[in-house]
Amino acid sequence: MDKLISSRASSDPRTPSTAQAPTNRETANGISPLPEGPVPIGSLVFADELPDGVVVADEVGRIVVFNRVAARLTGLEPAEVIGKFVFDMLPLRDADGRDWWVYADPYHGLPTRTRHPERSLYLSNGTELLVSVGYVRTPKASRTPHPPQGGPGGHGGAGSPPVSGGGLGGVAPPGLALQKLVISLRGAQQRELVSTVAHELRSPLTSVKGFTATLLNKWGRFTDDQKRVMLETVNADADRVTRLITELLDVSRIESGRMEVHRQLVDLPDRARKIIAGRVAAGDAEDRYRLEVRSGLPETWLDADKIDQILSNLVENAVRHGAGIVTVVVEPAHLGDEAAEAPSALPDAAAVSVRDQGEGISPEVAPRVFRQFWRGKRRGGTGLGLYIVKGLVEAHGGTIGVRRAPGGGAEFRFIMPAGTAAG
């Protein structure tokens, strides 16, 4: 098996070797000493050269390898995590918020496991990673240290019962003890992008192709009303494709920092009224919406089109994933904490809150809602809407967050600086 060499102060001297290796190697994190003595020619694989993130933890759970890609995916510096417990540095959770270290229990679970197939897991900040795990086992007689006591977060200690699960892979012969845990990390964005675009394009394009082919081949067999229904469907599906392309272009601009903001004097309450009126005209019940405007609003210089896009997405999200009355609150605000604590200070920003009366969003899920491709329990859409909203708000120099609304439900609240015509 090829030996992984990490960018760290020392390397594992236990692997046998047969050819002389160089003594040092420069990496992005400095000089990493190579193991002294002979090693098989071509057997060394430097962890920083691998295309995926690699994290290796020893028999007691301490990190011994943390490569450059793992650092980029997690936002952690290798020097800060080497020697620390892997379950503290990588608090992995599944889509339901369950602690992966608890239910997979790699250090105290079934001793016959050899791997966990790749699956989506999340860090505490909401970062989604594609994670696969492999076990390196040795005969128990050759193993002297014991598994970590207490385990991740104080659970799963040596005296606790084994916990199995987590997507078991192959099995190993009995009598083997865990020597190393090898964790492979990949970013989920590219996979999600391909999957989302393929899924979202397939349905409308199939409909457009089907109806246009039918009309071209059998035009005379349909009444005018039937033709109108087919053409309206084609038109709606073409709009759907256009929206998807627009969202992808917005994502590209946000990621590259090329989102342009054309400021003008914007009346936020008036923009909110127009968004609500448009939904009512499209068939929603008028009593489904409520607009509350607080006095003392400053003048706001913002991009009117982007404000409409933000409000439309937030109201649509509240209708689709929430319940009851959707309330939009527009009120004066302050940008800094110090100004917020001074009642006499003039407001230098405006805040808009969009509330619903549904189940709300749990604190465990809240950090993920503004990430690409996040979808709630009611699946639908591309999962890009809230990510784009966050990008548009931040392009104005504002902030956005989600919390529990008064009386229940979710509340999305964004704060925009008043700005100037040139700012």
N, C-alpha and C positions, 0 to 999 in steps of 0.2 A: 504493500500500500504506500502511495506517495506520502511524503511527510510534509505537513503544512508548517511553514515558518512565519511567525507573526512579527509585526513591527513593534517589538517590545525589548525590554532590557536583557532578557535571557531566553534561551530556548530549551526545550525538553531534551536532556541528554540520553534518554533511555532507549531511543530507537536505534537498533543495530545498523551498521553501515560498513561499506567495504572499499570506498574510494575517497581520496583526499578532496575536501571541499575548500573553497576560499574562506577566509576568516571573517570577512565583513561584507555587508551589502548595503548600499544606500537605498533608502525608501523615502516616501513622502513625509514620514514622521522622524527621519533621522537615520542613524546607522543601526542596523540590526545584526548582531553577531550571529554567525552560522555555527552549527554544532561542529566541534573539533573532531578530527579523526576521519577515517574513510567512510564514504557513503556511496551507494550505487550511482553510477553515472546516469544522469537524467531523472533521478528519483526525487529531486527537490522541487517542490511547487511552492512558490511564495504566495502567501495569502493575499497580499495586495495586488497580485496580478490576476486573480480570479475575477470573472465577470459578475459574480453574485456576491452578496454579503455572506461572510462566514464568521460564525462565533463558535468557539470551542470552550466548553467548561469541563473542568477536571472531575474526579470522582466525588469531590465534596461540594461541587457547584460553583467553584471559583473560575472566573473567566481567564483563560490562558492565551486565546487567540481572538482578535477583534480586528478584522481587516478594514481597508479603506472604504470599500463599498458599504459595509455595515455601518461605518461612521456616517457616511453620507445619508443613508436611509433613515437612521435613527436620530441624527443630530448630536450624537455623543462622540467625545474624543477618546481614541484608544487608550491614551495615557491615563484617563480618568476612570476607566472601567476595568483595566487589567488588574486581576487579583481580587475583584469584588464579586459578590454572588450574582449569578446570571439572572435569578428570578427577581432581584432588586433592580437591576439595570434594564431588564426587558420585561416589564409587567404586562405580559400578553393576555389579551381577553378576546373572546369570540364576539360575534355580532349581537348576541343577547347579553353581553356584559359579564359573562362568566369568566372567572380566572382560569386560564388554560393550565397553569402550573398546579392548580388544585385538582381538577378532574382528570388531567393526563397523568399527573404525579410521576414524572420520569425517574425520580430517585427512589421512590418507595413502591412503585406499582409493579406490574407483572415483570418478572425477571426474564421472560422469554421474548420480549419485544426487541426488534432490531431497528424499526423505523416508524415514523409517522408520515403518511403521504402529505403532499403540499396542500395547504388550506389557507384561507384568509383569517388573519388575526390582527388585533389592533393594539397599539401602544396607548398609554394613558392620555396622551395628547390627541388621540383620534387618528393617528397615522395608520393607514392600512398597509399590511405587509403580507406577502405570500410566503408562508413559513413551512419548511419541511425539516424533520428532525431525524437524525440517525444515532444509533447507540454503538459505541465501541466497547466490547466486553472482553474480559479475560477470566481465566479460571479463578474461582474464589480463593483458592489456596495462595495465589500470588498477590492477593490484594490485602493491604494492611489498613489503610484509612477507612473510616466509616462514613456513611452518607451524612449530609448536613443535618444537624439537630434543629428541629423546629420548622425547617423547610421554608418556602416562600411565604412571607407575611405571618410567620409563626404557626403555620399549619403543616400537616404532613410529616411530623417528626418521626424519629425512629420507633417510637412506641405506638404510633397511630396505624390503623389498618390500611392496607394497600388500596389505592384507588386506581381503577383501570378505565380505559376509554381513550378519547382524544383521537380516534381514527387510527386504529392499530394497523400495522403493516405486516412484515414477515415475522417469523419466530426464530429464536436461536435455541440451541441445545440447552437443557437445564444444567445448572451448576456453574453458570457464568455470571460474573459480577460486573457492574457498570464501571468502566474506567474513564470514559470520556463521553460527553454529549456534544454532538456536532449539529449545529443549527444553521440552516441555509436560509437566507433572506433575499427576497426579490420585491421590487416595487410593483404595486398593483395597477398603476395608472394606465400603462400601455395596454395591458390585457383588457381592462375595463373599457378603454376607449374603443378598441376594435370590436368588442362584444356589443357595446352600446350602439355604435354607429350601424353595425350590421343588423341588429335587431330593429332599431328605429327606422331604418330605411326599407327593410324588407316588406313590411306591411303596407305602407302607403304606395310604394312603387308597384307592388303586386296588384293593388287595387286600380291604380292609374292604368297599368298595362291591360288589365282585364277588361275594364269598362271601355277604354278607347278601342281595343280590338273588337269588342262586341258591337260597338256603335258603327265602326267602319264596315264590318262584315254584314250586319243585319239592320242597317239604318231604317229601312222602310218597314220593318216589322214592329217598331215601337211607336207608341203614341207620343205626342209632345210632352205630356206630363212625365212619362217614363224617361224620355231623353233628358228632361230637366233634372230629374233626380240623379241620374247617372253623372251628368256634367257637374252638378253641385258636389257630388262625392269626389269626383276627380279634382275639382277646385280646392276642396277642403284638404285633401291629401297632399296636393301640391303645396299648400300653405304649411302643412306639417313638415314637409321636407325643407322648405325655406326656413322655418323656425329652427330646425336642427342645424342647418348650415350656419345660420346667424349665431347660434349658441357656440358652435365650435370656433367660429371666428372670434367671438368675444373671449373665449377661453385662451385662444392663442395670443390675443392682445394683452390679456391680463398677465399671462405667464412671461411674456417678453417685455412687459412694462411699457407697451406702446398704446395704452388706452388714453385717448385724448378727451379732455373735458373742455367744452365750450360754454363758458359761464355767461349767464344772463340773470336778470332779476326774476326769481321764481316765487310764486305764491304757493307754498306747500299745501295749505288747506284747500285751495282751489284745484290743485292737481289731484288731491285725494278725492274730492267730490266728483271729478270727471271720471276717475277710475271706477268709482262705485256706480255712477250713472251708466257707464258703459256695460257693466255686468248686469245691471237691472234691465237695460234695453235688450240685452242678449237672452233674457228669460229668467234671471234670478229674482227671487222675491225681494221686494224693497225692504221689508222688515228684517231681512237677514243681515243688514248692515247698519252700523251706527258710526257717526263721525263726531268726535269731541275736539274742540279747538280751545286751548287755553290762551288767555290774554298775555300781552307782553312779548310777542314773537318779534325777533329782530328781522331786518331785511336779509334775505338769503340769496347769494349769487351762486347759482348752480347750473348744471346742464339739464335743461328741462326734459329732453328725451330720455336721458338716463334716469332721472327721478321717476318718470312714468314707468320705465322698465323695472325699477326697484319696487315701486308700489304695486305694480301689476303682479310681479312674481310673489311678493309677500302675501297679497290678498288671495291669489290663486292657491298658494300653499296652505293658507288658513282654511279655505273652503274645501280643498281636497283632503287634507289630513286632519282637520279639526272638526268641530261640530258647533251647533248653536249659533249665536250671534257673533259676527265678526266686527270688532270695534277697532277703529283707527283713531288714535289720539295724537294730536299735534300740539307741542308745548315748547316753551323756551327752555334752554339748557345752558350749561357751562362746559367748556372743554376740559378744564383742569380740576383736580380734586380741591385745590386751594380755593379756586373761584367758587366751586360748588358749596364750600363751607361758609362763604361770605354772602349772607342774604342781600346785602346792599349792592353787590356787584351786578353790573348790567349783563344780561345774557349775551354771550358771544357765539351762540349756536342754537340750533333748533333740533328737537328730538321728535321722532315719529315712532309710535308703537302700534303694532298690528297684533291684536289679541283674538283668540278663539276660546271656545268653551268645551274643547275636547279633552282627551286624556292627558295632554301635555307631553313633555319630553323629559325623560329621566335624566338626572345629573350625569350618569355614566355615558349616556348617548350624546348629550349636549355638545361635547367637544368635536363630534364627528359631523354634525349637520351641515357645516359649511365646507366640507371637503368634497372633492369631485366624486360624482357617481353615488353619493349617499342618497338612499331612498328610505322612507318610513315604512311602516307595516303595510300600508296600502300602496303596493307597487304601482308604478306608472311614471311616464316621463323619462327623461334622460338622466336625472340625478345631477344635473349641472346648474339648475336654477339658483339655488342658494349660494353655490360657489361663485356664480357670476354676480349675484347681489353683493356679496362681500367684496369682490373685486371692484365693483362700481362705487360702492361706498368709500372704500379706501382710496380710490383714485381721486376722490374729492377731499381727501384728508380727514375723513370721518371714521367712525367705529361702529360696529354692529355686534350684537350678542343675542342670546336667547335665554329665557328664564321662565319660571312659572308665573302665569298671569294671575292677577287678583281674582280670587274666586275659582281658580282652576284653569286648565287649558295652557296653551303655550303663548308666550309673548315675545315677538321679535321686535327689538328696539334698536334703531340706528340714530346716531347723532351726527349732524352735519354742521361744520363751521359756517358762520355767516358769510365770510369771504368778501371779496370785492369784484368789481367787473374785470380787473386785471389779474386777480389772484387765482 
